[in-house]
Amino acid sequence: MKITIFGTGYVGLVTGTCLAEVGNDVLCMDVDQKKIDNLNQGVIPIFEPGLDAMVKENYQSGRLRFTTDAKMAVEHGLFQFIAVGTPPDEDGSADLQYVLAVAKTIAEHMTEYRIVVDKSTVPVGTADKVKSLMQSTLSARSVGIEFDVVSNPEFLKEGAAIADFMKPDRIVIGTDNPRTTELLKALYTPFTRSHERIIAMDVRSAELTKYAANAMLATKISFMNELANLAEHLGADIEHVRNGIGSDSRIGYSFIYPGCGYGGSCFPKDVKALEKTARDLGYQADLLGAVERVNDRQKHVLFDKIHKHFKGQLKDKTFALWGLSFKPKTDDMREAPSRVLLEALIAAGATVQAYDPEAMSETKRIYGDKAGLILCKSQTEALNNADAL
């Protein structure tokens, strides 16, 4: 099948590459000329285990191509995937300007039936906005071309995205047209041969499913961090507690590990966006607000412990920091707890010697030559003359 992907970021590049891997003819479009030039030269803009080799293999086979030509992209694929960013606005809502810009572009250039697939994480009702904008754009062209808008949210874990796409737990398809549902089922057949993974539903339910999944996982993390802090006050061992509750099949062991709080591009953004959606409807989503507050507080817990241990005397101390990305096997540092810690230590007059196997370039991009931050070439180097790890 011929497929167009708008956006060559994390979701777009993984989606396009995996669809090409099973034999589809995929054209990825991006407005960033430098990114497209790099991709055409084999330079991958993100780190994801296995992605580099898969992109190069499919590019060389001709199944995966990259362009900045929007008209060519719209002409190419029956399926037009929208996989652009939806960054949070100041009020926490998802910024849909890039999604809507793509929708308008598709409507400006389409000459025959197209299936527009919202792959980006978007608020409930986005498909309606996309459909309305495309219809008005087509009307301005004085043409009547049929199209469908579908919600097909991604469920990719950074560091395991290839496996998640190739062997998915589920594939959620939200449509209002039975014919479109069948076409999408055919598209995803190579990924569902051993088990039926497709869950078909209406568009709005599919849009909400993505937010609900991330909010649920974020809730489990904040709950366990709250319990860990309480256990410390009570003299209990949170690891014993975790094993005790995880053995209950209704709870399970996934996402009940206490830590420094969640970060990344999804959980913080999606919890805030869902809470904002609730506020706009006049509903106070108290639990979602609590999840965010607990997470924000948790990111400061480690610094508070260090501050207490050294009796507030952090000036001229040196701290080794292993791990900068928000999770292993990625270079993504968006809202990473490590940033809160290193910035607090440096503000207190300490020096931070940091190492991460994948995120050193990203750290350099974010912090440049920040005073008090030393980027090391190995874990061992980060330990040199350190007062604490």
N, C-alpha and C positions, 0 to 999 in steps of 0.2 A: 504494500500500500504506500501511497505517497503522503508524506507527513511534513508539515511545516511547524517549526518551533520558534516562537518569538521570545527572545531572551536567552543568553548563553551564560547565565550565572549558574549557581549550584543546581537548582531544580531543572532548568532548561537543558543544561549540558548533559546531566545524568539521564534525563528522560530521553532526549534525542539519541544519545549514544546507545542506550539499552534497546530502544526501538529499532535502531539500525542493526544492532547485534543479531536480531532474530530475522533479518532479511528485508526490512522496510527501506524505502528510499526516503531519507530524511534530509531536509534543508533547514538549517538553523540560521535565523536572522537576528542581527543586533545592530543598533545604531552606532555602537562604539567601533569605529574603523580600526583603531589600534588593536582591540581585542580580537576582531575578526582576522586581521593580518597575522596576529600571533597564532591563532588557532590554525590558520592555513599553513603556518610554518611549524606546527607541532608543539607550540607552547601552550600549555594548559593553565588557565588563570586561577585555578583552585587546587588544593590538595585533597584527594580522595583516593584511598587505596584501590588500585586496579583500574582507575579511570583513565589514566594516562595511556596505558597500553591499549585499552579498548577503543579510545578515541582514534589513536594512530592506525590501528588495524582497520577500522571501519572507514576512515578517511581514505586510506590507501586502496580499499576495495571499491570506493566510489559510492558506498551506501550512505555516507555521512558527509555533508558539505556545509560550507559557511558563507554567508553573504551579508551585505548591508543594503541590498536592493529589495525594498519592500514590495514593489510590484511583482518581481520575480517570485518572492516568497508566497504571496497570496495566490499567484497563478499555479504554484507547484502542488500544494497539498489539498486533498479533500478535507483532511483534519488540520485545523489551524489551532495549535496549542498556544495559549497565553501563559508564559512562565516568567513574567517580569516581576520586579520587586514591589512590595506593598509596605513601604516603611511607615513607622508610626508617626502620626502628627503629634503636636505638643499635648493635645488632649487625650492621647492614647488611641485614637481611632486610626484605622488603616487608611493610608493615602492611596487612593485608586487612580491617580492621574496617569500612571504608566499603563495600567490595565485598560483604561478607557481610551488612551491614545492609540493603543494597538487595535482595539475594537474599531475605532474610526478609520484607521489605516486599512484594515481588512475590507470595510464597507466601501471605501473609496476606490479600491482596485479590483474587487471581486466581479467576475463576469458570469459565474455559474454557482450552483449550490455548494455551500460550505458548512462544515460542522465546526463551530467555534468552541474550543474546550478550555474552560477556566482551570488551569493547573495551579496557578498561584493561590496562596491562602487568602481568601477574601471574605468579607462580612456577608451575612445572609442578606439577600436582595441584590447582590452585585450582578448576577446573571440578568436580572430584570433591567438593570441600568445599561448593561452591555447591549442587550437586545433593543432597548429603546433608542440608544445612540446609533446603533447600526441601521435601524429602520429609518430614522430621521435623515441619516447620511445618504442612504439609498434613495429616499424620497427627493432629496435635494438634487440628486443625479437624474431624477425622473425615470428610474428603473425599478422594476419589481422582481427582485431575485430572491429565491427562497433560501433560508438558512436556519440553522438551529444552534442554540447556545446550551452548552452542557457544563455541569460541574463535575470535575474528576480530580478531587484533591489528592495531593501527594502525601505519602507517609514514609518519608525517607529519613533515616538516622544518619547524621554526619559520621563518617568513619565506617559505615556499613551500608552505604546507599546502593551500591551495585547489587549486593545480595538482596536488599529489601525490594528493589525493583524487579529483579529476575525471579525471585521466589517470594512473592508478596504474601503477607498474612491475609490481606483482603484488597480488593479493588472496588472502590466506591464510585458508582456512576449515577449522577442525578440528571434525569431528562424529563421532558414533558411530551416526548414523541417516541412511541414504541419502535419505530423504524430506526431511530438514532441509537436506541439502546442495543438493538441487534448489531448495528454496524460497529459500535464500540466493543461489544462482546467478541466480534470477529477480530478486531484489532488486537485484543488482549488474549486471544486464544493460546498463543505460544507460552504465555505465563501461567496458564491455568489448566494444563494438560493432566496433571496428576490429581488435582482437587479443584472443585468449583470454588473459586475465590471471589467471584463477582457478586457484589451486593447492589442491586438496582433499587433506586428510590426516586422521589421527586427532587427537583433542583434545590429547593430551600433546605430540605433535610440533609442533602449532601454537603451543602455549604456549612451548615451547623455542625455536622459530624466531625469535620477537621478541627474546628475550634474546641468542640467538646472533648475530643481525644487529647489534645495538648493540655487543656485546662485540667483534665482528670489526672494526667501524669504529673503536672506541676503541683497539683494539690497533694498527691502522695509524697512528693519530695518535701514540701513545706511541712506537712504533718509529721513526717519522720524527724525533720530538723527540730521541730517544736518538742517532740518527745525526747530527743537527744538532750536538749537543753534542760528539760525537766528532770530527766534521769540523772543528770550530773548533780543537780541540786538535791536529789533524793538519795544519792549514793548507790544508784542502780547502774548496771552495765547495759548500755543500749544494744550491744551486740547480742546479748542473751535475750533481750526483749524482742529484737528483730527476728531472731530464730524462732522465738515462741509464737509470735503472731504470724510470721510467714508460713509456718507449717499448716495454718488454717487454709484450706483450699479456696475459701471465699475471699481471702486476702492475697495469698501468694507472695513470692519473694521479689518480684520485679518492682523496681523503683521505690524500694523501702530502705535504701542505704543513706544514712545521714551524712552530711558533708558541709560544704561552704556555700551552698545555695546553687540554684540553677542559673545558667546564662545562655548564650547562643542567640541565634536569629529567630527562633520560633517561640519558645515558652514565654519569655517576657513580653514579646510583642502581642502574642495571641491572647494571653490572659487579659492584658490591658484593653485590647480591642473588643473582646467579648464583654468585659465590664462596661466599656463605653457604649456598646450596643444596648445593653440592659438599661443604662441611664437614659439613653435617648428614647427608650420606650416607657420611661417612668417607673422602671423596676429597679430596686436597690439590690444588687447582687452582692450581699455582704460577704459570702464565702470567698468569692473571687478577689475582693479587696483584701481580705485577710491573707490569702495565699501570697499576694504580692508584698504585703507589709512584712510578713514573716521572712520571705526570701530576701528582701532588701536588708533587713536586720541581720540575717544570717551571714551575709557577705562581710560583716564587720566583726563577727565573733572571733575569728582567728587573730585579727589585730588586737582586739581587746585582751585576749589571753596573753599575747606577747607583751603588750604594754604592762599588764599586771605582773608577769613573771620578772620583767626587768625593772619593776617599780617606777615605771615612767621614764627611765633613763635610756632612751633610744638613740640620742644624738651620738654620732660617730661609731655606732654599732654597725656590723655588717651581717646581712642575712642572705642565705642561699635560698633561691626559689626555684624549685623544680616543677615545671608545668605552667604554661602561660595561656594556652587555648582553653576554651570553656569545657572541653572534654578531650580524651585521648584520640589520636589518629585523625586529627584535623588541624588546620591552621586558623580556624575561625576564633577570633577574640572578642566578638561582639558580646558585650555585657558579661564578660568572663569575671568570676570572683577574684582571679589573680590580679586584675587591674585595680580593684578596690584595695587589695592588700598592699601591693607595691606602691601605689600612690600615697596611701596612709603612712607607710614606713618612711618613704622619702620626705613627706611633709613633716615628719617628726625628727628629721635630721639624720636618718639612717641611710646606709648604702645597700642597695639590692643587687646581688649577683644572680642573674636569671639564666635559665636554660630550658629549652623546649625542643624536642626532636623535629617538629614540623613548623612551629610558629615564629621562628626567629626573624624571618623577613617581614612578617606582618607586624611584629613588635617594633621593629626598626621603622616601619612605615608610620606607625601610630605615634611613637615617642621620639623618633629622631635621635638626637644626641642629648637626651634629657639628663640633667645633672642628677647624680645619685643612682643612676641605673646603668649597670654594666652587663652587657650581653655576652655570655660565655659560650665556648665552643663544645663544652661537654658538661656532664653532671659533676665530674670530678673537679673541673676548673671552677665551677660555681661554689664549691666547698672551700676553696682556698681562703684561710684566715677568717672563716665565717664564725660568728658568735652563735648562730642557730640556723637550722634548716627548716 
